[in-house]
Amino acid sequence: MMTIYDGLTPKQEFNQWLANNGIWLAIGVAALIVIVVGAIFLSGAIKKKNAKPEAKPVNASMYMEALGGEDNVISKELRGSRIALVLKDYKAIDEAKLKEAGVDAIVMMSDKLTLVVKENAPKVFETLFGQNLQ
């Protein structure tokens, strides 16, 4: 196959192409920089948005009042994000107050009450029952 030589060297051809298309090349590079910088700022905003909120303070008296008092608790156990309790009188429980205090879910069984506290179950357990878990 034979190439047609129009009198320009490859370097001259490139320089001519660059002179004709340089503005588009500069716009493309600038757009790429804007996209990269925008993505960096957006990822920072997403990380800040997804940051965990500060745990609200545990109101021990509210919890105990909702559970029917300290004397109503026979045994207690922390299991991850759940607090398992055995109570004397399950009718003394005020579910609305427990939810207001920060309990995410309440599971009642015939012999046990489980409080699901997703955010700070160890802190709630420690505050209510005074047992340091560390």
Secondary structure, 3 states (H helix, E strand, C coil): CCCCCCCCCHHHHHHHHHHHHHHHHHHHHHHHHHHHHHHHHHHHHHHHHCCCCCCCCCCHHHHHHHCCCHHHEEEEEEECCEEEEEECCHHHCCHHHHHHHCCCEEEECCCCEEEECCCCHHHHHHHHHCCCCC
